[in-house]
Amino acid sequence: MSEAGRVPVRESVGAALRFLGDNWRVAALVGACVALAQTFFLLVLGPLSFPFTLLVVAAAYGYLLAVALGRTDARTFGAITQNGTRIIGAMAIVGFLLAVVGVVAFFVATSVLMAPYAQELQGAQENEAAVQAIAERAMAEQPGVMQGVLIVAMLIWFWLTSRLYLAAPATVDRQRITVFESWVWTRGNAFGVMAARFIVLAPAAALIVALQLLIARVLGFSPLDLQGMASAAAANPVGFVLFSAVSQFVQIGFLSAIEAGLSAYLYRGLKPADASLNPPPSTDSGALG
């Protein structure tokens, strides 16, 4: 980090890319293991495979973070599994906060959208068909309202996840779920974290999406058409499993590796110097502020 305590965006981006360059074999191996595990669970459990796949993905990300943090003690099977469950717990807390923001945004958008039609809604009262017709007309006549609120909500989500971006590496490093303490550590650096994330992760994500679309097209799928995707998967299950495995391999072996390198670098630079790696188990007492 810079002497002024600010996030050096260019240096952070470089650190993330260097981590992938120095550890691409490890990242590829981790991605391959996740792809194989997902394929196994998908073939054996079908739609019920999601929680098992989620744990494997979280554990893989935890392992990449342990490598980025230099924590050799966090690379045993037991530690990998525990880190996976801790990361899921931390992300569940973050996800809850994002859901609250989403609900608030929905009610704000609905209120703004329907305000000009208050009298018509009052006249419709409990006539669900009439209310539905008014709502459809409101959306057709004011398309910018929902789009504007959606953009604002996405910006808030991006800012919020940037303030809590150190939660995953802190959870792995401190070996306990650490969410709100990481909020304090990014105070004054949110825009630097946002800039670093956007510069390095947006192009990587775009590249992965383009690659996934290309693979899907070769196999006869269209990921943008969920209904058609389900029908194509039923008609060609082998192709669907192959598409899922390759997509997961690229996702973990490339994007997650870059993100692990970035978040670990930022964590090492922004966490307090006196923060203990393995403090006694206690309640996460950090506060938003």
N, C-alpha and C positions, 0 to 999 in steps of 0.2 A: 504494500500500500504506500501511497505517497506520504511525505512528511506532514502534509496538512490533514491527514486522516481521511482523504477522499479516495474514492475508487478510481484508479488509473484505467480507463476503459480499454485503451489499446493494449496495455500490458496484460489485462485480465483476459482479453480475447486471445492473445498470443499464448498465455498459459494454458487455456483450454485446448487449443489446437496442438500445442506441444505435448500435452498429456496423451492425446489420441495418437500422435506420431510416435511417441516413445513406448506406448503400450498397446499398439494396434493388435498384436498377437493375442494378448490377454483379452482385449475387448472382443476380438473375433471368436475366441474360445468360449467366452461367457455368452455371447450372442448365439452361438451354435448350441450350447447346452440348454438355453432357454427355449430355442426353437424346437429342439428334440423333446423337451419336457412338455411344451404346449401341445405338440403333435400327439404325444402319448396320451395326455389327459383328454384331448379332443376326441381321439379315436375310442377311448375306453368309456368316457363319461358323457361325451356329447355336450349339450347345453349346460350340464352341471359342472363342467370343468372350470368355469370362471374363477371361483375362489381359489382353486389350486394354482391356476395360471397367474392370478394376481400375486399370490405369495411368492411364486418363483421369480416373477418380474421384479418385485420389491427386493427380494433377497439378492438378485443379480445386481441391481442398482446399489444396494448396500455394499456388495463386494467391490464394485468399481470405486465407490467412495473410500473404502478401506485402503485400496491400492493408492488412490490419489492422496490420501492422508498419511500414507506410510505406516498404517496400523497393521502390522503382521499378525498381531494377536487376534484380529477380527476377521481372519480368513479361514478359520476352522469351520467344519460343517455346523457345529452347534452355534457358533457365533454368527455365521451367515444366516441361519434360520431365525435366530433371535433378532438380528438386525432387520430382517425382512418384516417380521411382525411389528417391530417398533416403528419402522418407516410407514407401514400401513396405518398404524395408530396416529402418527404425526400428520400424515396426509388426510386422514379422516377428519381431524380437527380443522385443518385448513379448508377441506372441502365443505365442512359445515358452515364456516364463515363465508365462503363463496356462495353457498346456497342461500344464506340470509340476504346477501347483497342482491342475488338474483330475484328473490321473492319481492324485496323492496322495489327493485327496478320494474318488475312486472306490475305491481300495484300503481306505481307512479305513471307508467306508460298507459295503463288502463284508465286511470283518472283523467289524464290529459286528453287521451283519445276520445273518451265518451263525454267529456264536459260539454261540448256544443250540442249534444243530443239529449241533455238531461230531461227536457220536457217530453220528448218522444218516449224516453225510457219510463218516465212516470206514467205516461198514458198506456204503455204496454203492460205495466205492472207484472203480473206473473205469467204472461203469455210468452213461453220460452221460444216459440217460433218467431214471434215478433222481435223479441230481444236479440235473437241470433241474427235476424235480418238487419237490424240496426247496427249491430257490431260489425257485420261484414261490410256494410256500406261505409261505416266510419273508417275502417281500415283501407278501403278502396279510395276514399276521398282524402285521406291523410296518411299516405304511405311514409312520409318523412318522420312522423312521430315515433313509430316503432323502431325505425332504423336509427334515429338519433339516440333514443334511450338505450338501444342495444350497443351502440358504439361507446356511449358513456359507461355502461355497465362493464364492457370488455376492458376499457381503460382502467376502471377501478379494480377489476380482477387482476389485471397485469401489475398495477401498483401494489395491491395487497399481497400477491404472491411474491413480489420482489422484496417487500419488507420482511416476508417470512421465508426468503430463499435459503437462508442458512439452517433451516430446521432439519433437513435431512442429513447434511454433514455433521451438524452438532449432535444429532441423535446417534449417529454411528460412532462419533469420536467419544462422546460422554457416556455411551452405552445406556442411555435412558431417553425416553421421549422428551425432546426439548423443542418447544414451539414458541411460546411467548417471550422467552428470554432472547431468542434470535431476533425478535421484533425490535428490541432495544438496541441490539448490536448494529442494525442497519440504519439507525436513526441518522438523518443527514446525508445518507448515501443511496437513498431509494432510486433517484434518477440515474446515478452512475450504474447501479445494478441493472436497472431497466435497459439502459443503453447497451451494456455489455451483453445482456441476454439477447436483446434484439439483433445486435450485429452478428453474433456468432450462431445463435440458434435458429433464427428465422430462415437464413439461407440453407442451413442444414435440414431443417424440417421441410422446406420447399423441395429440396433435392430428393428427400425420401419419399414425399408424396408423389412426385413425378415418376420416380422409379417404381413405386407400388402400382400406380395407374398403368404404367407400361407392362409390368408383369401380369396385372389383372387382365389387360387387353389381350395379351398373348394366350392366356389361359381361358379366355372367353367370359370374363367377369366385368362388371361395372360397379366399383365400390360406391359411386355416387348415387346409384339406384339401389336402395336398400331392399325394396320388394323384389326387384329383378335379381339382386344378389342372392337372396334366399332361394329363389327358384333355380338359379344357376347352380348353387351349391348342392341342392337336392338332386339335380340332374348330373352333376359332376363332382361328387364328394372328394375324390382323389385330388382333383385340381384345386378345390377349395382348401383342402388341408395343406397342399403344397404352397399355395398362395399365402396362407396364414403363417406357415413356418418361415418362408423367405422374408415376409414382411417383419416378423418378429426379430429375425436375425439382424436385419438392417437397422431396425429400431433400436435394439439394445447395443449391438456392436458398433454403431456409429453415433447416433444421436445421444443415447444415454451416456456413452463414454465421454463425449464432449461436455455434456451437462455436468457429469461428475467432476471432470477436471475444472470446470469453471466454478462450480459451487464450492468445491474444496479449497480452491485458491482464495476465493472471497472470504470463506470462513476463517482460514488461517490468518488473513490480513485484518479482519474486522472484529474477531472475538476478543474479549478482554485478555490482557496478558496474564492475569492471575486466574483465568478460568481453568479449573481442574479438569483433567481428562476423564477421570473416573471418580466423581464425588460419590458420597454415600447416597443410596436411594432416597429421594425426597420428592415432594410435590413441586412441580414446575411453578415457581412463584413469580415469574416475570409478569409485567403488566403492560398493557397497551399504552402507548404514550408517544 
